[in-house]
Amino acid sequence: MKLLDKEMSKGLKGDAGTAADVKMYPTFVGPLPQQSDKEEFLVLEVNLPRVELALVRLQDHNASVIESENYIPTTGVQLDTLERLSGFIAMCIIKFTKKRKPAGKEWPLALIFPFPCQHEGPDRACLVKWTKEVTCNDVEGKELHGLIRGALDKTIVHIKNKSAKKITIVAIINDTVSTLASAAYNNPDCKIGLVVDGGLNACYYENGTQTKCLQDEKVMIINTELGALGENGFLDFCRTNYDKELDECSSSPDSQILEKMVSSMYLGEIVRLVLEGLTRKNLMFRSVPLVCNLFLRGSFNTDYVIEIESDNEGPHQRTKQILDHLAVKDYTDEDVKNVRHVCSIISERAACLSAASLATLINHVNLSPVTVVVDGYMYQRHPRFQVMMLNKTRELVNPELKFHLVGPELKRSIGAARIAAAALRSGNSLTDTPGATQDRGSSHTEPEKPSQIGL
Ligand code: GLC
């Protein structure tokens, strides 16, 4: 907690290019109005390789997702270059808007982009680096608004579809920020958003005046990107050899060190490495065949961890099915119990590290009472994660501060639409001119099965 707090202060004071592990990116999102005129927004969420589009309506105090749809690339198509990725995103937008008409003259679009970005304004952001094992060439360091606008314009020419002309990107938003904006709609005490998903990250309303980024703005949401803690080696004292091996084999070694100990993208693989290590030391699965899926990288995903920990203590039926599926033969009852034990230790460590991160933020924000919205796969799906995290956070938060953890009541696309509405109203978003690639710039319907899109 001390290390994170120190890195957060460093990140806040310097510009984001400093050596702070935790960059504390200003988002240009301030306090949001509790109501709005009748407006409709397109919200595009990029969770690669999946892209979700939603049409969100705001009216007075109400907000609803009118329609939404998921898209994935056609089997075999890799989104591994800038051109393929931006082309795919443009096609998804065009497909979604094709059969619909904008409420006004244009479609204002909010982009939820869950990766570290350096903002120049609400609608202008450069991708700093890919995280969560995404690799796509030539996008890091690029300004996203211009990329998507350019891809839309190109697609208009190719497929002679004019609908893309009417799309105006008005906000680019981190997933933690849209989650916070959704929760703060009905709960103005909500000042912190935490996501424990494929990645680990948090954002909060900063009102410190001492920070360089907030000279003109009094209150602004800061995207901490705290999952990066440890990149300078600060967490080496509590990393195991399994953590180090996982990091070395990842697509981004030495990066996102805390995230790699916590998030669902990595937990299953940590468990697998521990089980493999114990097996090779002849401490488990004594008669396991040498060629066995358990020894294959990526064969043990985080769903398994969740299923094993949700399994019935007695018969351990599901755990046995998973071991059979991994071709682990002749396991004993003790092996089965030990698998569960390893899963629970790794999950508990993840919950404690998430709690320590959250408690640091709650202490930093120093408001009482304060509400924290928590979202993400680990938090929502794991049978004990919520309780473990809540108990540990209680131990670690300053005793005089009261806090509540809440789950997301509304979809995060609603928060994104609120931010887009505020950006439009304040005139802060830089308008984009179709054709000019050099831009200056719960009432939800569940999305259906993703449609596949070719390029
Ligand atoms: C990764 C991304 C961050 C995102 C988080 C949760 O940490 O870098 O931007 O918020 O995952 O999706």
Boltz pocket constraint, residues with backbone or C-beta under 6 A from the ligand:
constraints:
  - pocket:
      binder: B
      contacts: [[A, 113], [A, 114], [A, 115], [A, 116], [A, 131], [A, 132], [A, 174], [A, 175], [A, 176], [A, 195], [A, 197], [A, 198], [A, 199], [A, 200], [A, 201], [A, 202], [A, 225], [A, 227], [A, 259]]
      max_distance: 6.0
